Amino acid sequence: MIDARMAPYAALLLRLALGAMFIAHGLLKWLVFTLPGTAEFFASVGFPGWTAYPVTFLEILGGAALILGVVVRPLAAVLTVELLGAATVHLSNGWLFSNKDGGWEYPVFLAVACAALALLGEGAYALRPTRRD
């Protein structure tokens, strides 16, 4: 049974955790690996190198939007697809993310968490709550 009084706070926690994770990953791509370095990595694993740029900014701006509670459902759906794409890089490495070059467990778990958020909605303390007419 779902406790309707507490569910909005569960969605809030999920939203904040995913938002912080996306911001951290986007900043890692931008500030540590650099955008050209990230583009080179993307190209080395079969994605067009230029996609590193929109992905990086999707993660940073998308993470901030999740934290603020803005356009949560559509954004979480888009980020689910992005994470499933990221998981394809790790499929041949096995399940555990601690495997050499990282397995697929972490990006798939995050994709499922994003899908759950897309289904749940923004939860409590969102700047732009979904209208429920």
JOSUL-V200390 format. One record per residue. N is the residue number from 0. RES is the residue in one small letter. SS is DSSP state (A for helix, B for strand, O for the rest). OMEGA is omega as a letter, one per 20 degrees, with the letter a starting at -180 (NA if undefined). D_LAST is the distance of its C-alpha to the last C-alpha in whole Angstrom. Layout:
n=<N:N>
res=<RES:RES>
ss=<SS:SS>
omega=<OMEGA:OMEGA>
d_last=<D_LAST:D_LAST>
This chain:
n=<0:1:2:3:4:5:6:7:8:9:10:11:12:13:14:15:16:17:18:19:20:21:22:23:24:25:26:27:28:29:30:31:32:33:34:35:36:37:38:39:40:41:42:43:44:45:46:47:48:49:50:51:52:53:54:55:56:57:58:59:60:61:62:63:64:65:66:67:68:69:70:71:72:73:74:75:76:77:78:79:80:81:82:83:84:85:86:87:88:89:90:91:92:93:94:95:96:97:98:99:100:101:102:103:104:105:106:107:108:109:110:111:112:113:114:115:116:117:118:119:120:121:122:123:124:125:126:127:128:129:130:131:132>
res=<m:i:d:a:r:m:a:p:y:a:a:l:l:l:r:l:a:l:g:a:m:f:i:a:h:g:l:l:k:w:l:v:f:t:l:p:g:t:a:e:f:f:a:s:v:g:f:p:g:w:t:a:y:p:v:t:f:l:e:i:l:g:g:a:a:l:i:l:g:v:v:v:r:p:l:a:a:v:l:t:v:e:l:l:g:a:a:t:v:h:l:s:n:g:w:l:f:s:n:k:d:g:g:w:e:y:p:v:f:l:a:v:a:c:a:a:l:a:l:l:g:e:g:a:y:a:l:r:p:t:r:r:d>
ss=<O:O:O:A:A:A:A:A:A:A:A:A:A:A:A:A:A:A:A:A:A:A:A:A:A:A:A:A:A:A:A:A:O:O:A:A:A:A:A:A:A:A:A:A:O:O:O:O:O:O:A:A:A:A:A:A:A:A:A:A:A:A:A:A:A:A:A:A:O:O:O:A:A:A:A:A:A:A:A:A:A:A:A:A:A:A:A:A:A:A:A:A:A:O:O:O:O:O:O:O:O:O:O:O:A:A:A:A:A:A:A:A:A:A:A:A:A:A:A:A:O:O:O:O:O:O:O:O:O:O:O:O:O>
omega=<r:r:a:r:a:a:r:r:r:r:r:r:r:r:a:a:r:r:r:r:a:r:r:a:r:r:r:r:a:a:a:a:a:a:r:r:r:r:r:r:r:a:a:r:r:r:r:a:a:a:r:a:r:r:r:a:r:a:a:a:r:r:r:r:r:a:a:a:a:a:a:a:a:r:r:r:r:a:r:r:r:a:r:r:r:a:a:r:a:a:a:a:a:a:a:r:r:r:r:a:r:r:a:a:a:a:r:r:r:r:r:r:r:r:r:r:r:r:a:a:a:a:a:r:r:r:a:a:r:r:r:a:NA>
d_last=<24:21:21:17:19:21:19:17:21:22:20:21:25:24:23:26:28:27:27:31:32:31:32:36:36:36:38:40:40:41:43:45:46:45:43:46:47:44:44:47:46:43:46:48:45:45:42:42:44:41:38:39:38:34:34:35:33:30:31:32:29:26:27:27:23:23:24:22:19:18:17:18:17:19:21:22:22:25:27:27:29:31:32:33:35:36:37:39:42:42:42:46:47:45:43:44:43:46:48:50:47:44:43:40:38:37:35:33:32:30:29:28:26:24:23:22:20:19:17:16:15:16:16:17:19:17:18:15:12:9:6:4:0>
